[in-house]
Amino acid sequence: MVETAAQSVDVDIEALAAVVVAEAMKGGASDAEAVAREGDEFSVSVRMGQVETLKESGSRALGLRVFLGNRCASASTSDLTADGIRELVKGALALVKVTEEDPLNGLPEREEFGAIQVDQKLYFDDVYSLPGPERIEWARRCEAAAMAFDARITNSDGGDFNAATGRKVLANSRGFVGSYKTSYAGVSAAPIAVDVNGARQRDGWWSSARRFALLESPEAVGAEAGRRAVRRLGARRVPTQQVPIVFAPEVARSLIGSVFDAASGDTIWRHASYLAGKLGETIAAANVTIVDDNLMMLPTGVGGFGTSPFDGEGLPSRRTVIVEDGVLKNYLLNTYTARKLGMKSTHNAARGLAGTPGIGCGNLFLEPGTQTPDQIIGDVKAGLYVTSLMGFGTNIVTGDYSRGATGLWIENGELTHAVEEITIAGNLREMLKNVTAIGNDLVFRGAVASPTIRIDGMTIAGS
């Protein structure tokens, strides 16, 4: 299947955002804010060497948020013609007149706006340096390397290559105008292995980067995907028991994301988080430090996947320590939630084209420890090394945690057989305090990252 879409309007979106704000103010708004986005994307998926989907698309869209005193409303459009813009402004101004007042609504104060001025290395045009046929070949090469890894790999869910660039613009009636460009490239494979009894196991691996030159080779990615699929063969259940759980980095990052969600101002002011009222208290082991750094540069010399010059409200990006040496130091706040809590924004506003700003992370991570993953596993007499999780079993209100899991059984410090059809359970209140080891293997493959983590006292529900 081939899909294509073209950008049909040639327009400077930064100038357009400023014009839309001015038009909203002329129409009677007391304040206004516009977000404009444009971008293009290429993606190809091959299966068993044949192209299954090929997509090349481009898009432009604009969102407008208007204020009338303490009232607020928003609208968005992808029609950037003169008529489309007039309808956008007209629609937003009509909506704001019928919304309820909220005394905490409003843009940040004028002196709070700003953007990081240094080049954060977020955009590289080499993500499109490969001609189209070679992009398809990268997907084929990745899948082929996975299939060639082991004779027991007989099928595939595909190999993929993706590239994208984008630009975001934010402008408001208090004098802020900012924009930045980003780029992305990625390659992945998902092979299927079959054991002697015909049982199938699927796994995968990927590489992603802001520039094409930093991608791992498709052969390396495919071989790792194949290794991961094969090691799941022969998986079986284990008895229900309490043992140490070692989380591989690719799954440990979801735990760090749960801490972010629990510390988000939206859940805190609603008292919908177990961390409400816990600022300054010890919530984790002394070896746990969790940071949200929107300014991060990666060791490769490019900006992190969550790096940006400003947040979703036009406040300059910053670094925020959430948990330091086990102590909860900060909630994550945008302007509205900060006002709700009588605090200051941590510059974590995130927003789409329409609606009010939410709260999002930049580069969120658990600071690494000193042990290697092998050393952590080697210290476990009997336990589980978790390599994938299923379901959404984290209750932020109570801290209860329950997820379907697969992985590898640890016996006398060695990885033995694969494990499946089990559930791991605990409570974040105790889990974070029972972090007994943190690995030195922190690698950013996305905006949220974690090294290997060992947590004691969790329960495996199995046979």
QUIDAWO-V85344 format. One record per residue. RES is the residue in three letters. PHI is phi in whole degrees, -180 to 180 (999 if undefined). Layout:
BEGIN
res/phi
RES/PHI
RES/PHI
END
This chain:
BEGIN
res/phi
MET/999
VAL/-119
GLU/-123
THR/-138
ALA/-149
ALA/-122
GLN/-79
SER/-99
VAL/-123
ASP/-92
VAL/-152
ASP/-83
ILE/-71
GLU/-68
ALA/-65
LEU/-65
ALA/-61
ALA/-65
VAL/-64
VAL/-63
VAL/-60
ALA/-62
GLU/-65
ALA/-65
MET/-67
LYS/-63
GLY/-79
GLY/118
ALA/-68
SER/-84
ASP/-155
ALA/-153
GLU/-146
ALA/-123
VAL/-121
ALA/-124
ARG/-137
GLU/-142
GLY/-174
ASP/-139
GLU/-148
PHE/-126
SER/-147
VAL/-137
SER/-127
VAL/-115
ARG/-136
MET/53
GLY/83
GLN/-105
VAL/-67
GLU/-98
THR/-137
LEU/-139
LYS/-132
GLU/-136
SER/-143
GLY/-139
SER/-150
ARG/-139
ALA/-157
LEU/-143
GLY/-122
LEU/-131
ARG/-118
VAL/-121
PHE/-123
LEU/-132
GLY/65
ASN/-96
ARG/-95
CYS/-144
ALA/-153
SER/-143
ALA/-153
SER/-146
THR/-157
SER/-109
ASP/-92
LEU/-98
THR/-75
ALA/-59
ASP/-66
GLY/-64
ILE/-68
ARG/-61
GLU/-67
LEU/-61
VAL/-64
LYS/-61
GLY/-66
ALA/-65
LEU/-67
ALA/-70
LEU/-65
VAL/-65
LYS/-74
VAL/-113
THR/-87
GLU/-78
GLU/-79
ASP/-140
PRO/-62
LEU/-96
ASN/-65
GLY/141
LEU/-70
PRO/-60
GLU/-70
ARG/-55
GLU/-74
GLU/-84
PHE/-71
GLY/167
ALA/-145
ILE/-67
GLN/-94
VAL/-75
ASP/-72
GLN/-88
LYS/56
LEU/-100
TYR/-129
PHE/-141
ASP/-79
ASP/-73
VAL/-64
TYR/-109
SER/-73
LEU/-79
PRO/-62
GLY/-50
PRO/-60
GLU/-75
ARG/-64
ILE/-63
GLU/-66
TRP/-61
ALA/-63
ARG/-63
ARG/-63
CYS/-65
GLU/-64
ALA/-63
ALA/-66
ALA/-66
MET/-65
ALA/-82
PHE/-64
ASP/-155
ALA/-63
ARG/-78
ILE/-88
THR/-117
ASN/-147
SER/-155
ASP/-92
GLY/122
GLY/-122
ASP/-133
PHE/-133
ASN/-134
ALA/-146
ALA/-157
THR/-133
GLY/-155
ARG/-139
LYS/-122
VAL/-127
LEU/-130
ALA/-139
ASN/-142
SER/-80
ARG/-102
GLY/97
PHE/-92
VAL/-139
GLY/-145
SER/-154
TYR/-157
LYS/-114
THR/-134
SER/-142
TYR/-157
ALA/-143
GLY/-155
VAL/-141
SER/-155
ALA/-148
ALA/-139
PRO/-81
ILE/-123
ALA/-106
VAL/-129
ASP/-90
VAL/-66
ASN/-94
GLY/87
ALA/-73
ARG/-104
GLN/-135
ARG/-119
ASP/-152
GLY/-164
TRP/-156
TRP/-152
SER/-134
SER/-140
ALA/-160
ARG/-78
ARG/-133
PHE/-60
ALA/-62
LEU/-96
LEU/-69
GLU/-68
SER/-66
PRO/-61
GLU/-68
ALA/-67
VAL/-65
GLY/-62
ALA/-63
GLU/-66
ALA/-61
GLY/-63
ARG/-59
ARG/-69
ALA/-69
VAL/-66
ARG/-68
ARG/-88
LEU/-65
GLY/77
ALA/-64
ARG/-148
ARG/-79
VAL/-124
PRO/-64
THR/-62
GLN/-170
GLN/-105
VAL/-145
PRO/-62
ILE/-114
VAL/-108
PHE/-94
ALA/-65
PRO/-54
GLU/-68
VAL/-106
ALA/-61
ARG/-64
SER/-68
LEU/-65
ILE/-66
GLY/-63
SER/-66
VAL/-65
PHE/-59
ASP/-60
ALA/-70
ALA/-95
SER/-72
GLY/-58
ASP/-60
THR/-80
ILE/-68
TRP/-71
ARG/-86
HIS/56
ALA/-109
SER/-139
TYR/-71
LEU/-93
ALA/-60
GLY/77
LYS/-106
LEU/-56
GLY/85
GLU/-98
THR/-78
ILE/-119
ALA/-151
ALA/-63
ALA/-65
ASN/-88
VAL/-99
THR/-130
ILE/-117
VAL/-127
ASP/-116
ASP/-117
ASN/-84
LEU/-109
MET/-61
MET/-107
LEU/-80
PRO/-57
THR/-76
GLY/90
VAL/-115
GLY/-70
GLY/-64
PHE/-65
GLY/-108
THR/-78
SER/-160
PRO/-79
PHE/-153
ASP/-90
GLY/-70
GLU/-118
GLY/90
LEU/-94
PRO/-62
SER/-63
ARG/-153
ARG/-106
THR/-126
VAL/-87
ILE/-86
VAL/-125
GLU/-125
ASP/51
GLY/88
VAL/-100
LEU/-72
LYS/-99
ASN/-147
TYR/-90
LEU/-103
LEU/-131
ASN/-102
THR/-64
TYR/-66
THR/-68
ALA/-63
ARG/-65
LYS/-59
LEU/-98
GLY/68
MET/-127
LYS/-108
SER/-60
THR/-94
HIS/63
ASN/-113
ALA/-66
ALA/-136
ARG/-153
GLY/-93
LEU/-77
ALA/-122
GLY/85
THR/-88
PRO/-62
GLY/-101
ILE/-128
GLY/-135
CYS/-94
GLY/-97
ASN/-102
LEU/-99
PHE/-157
LEU/-94
GLU/-62
PRO/-72
GLY/-99
THR/-114
GLN/-84
THR/-79
PRO/-57
ASP/-63
GLN/-66
ILE/-64
ILE/-64
GLY/-64
ASP/-87
VAL/-98
LYS/-74
ALA/-149
GLY/-177
LEU/-125
TYR/-100
VAL/-88
THR/-114
SER/-155
LEU/-126
MET/-131
GLY/82
PHE/-126
GLY/-106
THR/-110
ASN/-97
ILE/-67
VAL/-67
THR/-103
GLY/88
ASP/-62
TYR/-132
SER/-152
ARG/-137
GLY/-67
ALA/-145
THR/-133
GLY/176
LEU/-130
TRP/-79
ILE/-103
GLU/-133
ASN/51
GLY/77
GLU/-124
LEU/-76
THR/-110
HIS/-104
ALA/-75
VAL/-128
GLU/-147
GLU/56
ILE/-131
THR/-126
ILE/-109
ALA/-142
GLY/-177
ASN/-138
LEU/-56
ARG/-57
GLU/-86
MET/-58
LEU/-66
LYS/-78
ASN/-104
VAL/-74
THR/-101
ALA/-157
ILE/-130
GLY/-77
ASN/-101
ASP/-105
LEU/-76
VAL/-135
PHE/-89
ARG/-108
GLY/-172
ALA/-76
VAL/-116
ALA/-146
SER/-151
PRO/-79
THR/-60
ILE/-128
ARG/-108
ILE/-125
ASP/-95
GLY/87
MET/-84
THR/-108
ILE/-99
ALA/-100
GLY/-130
SER/-81
END
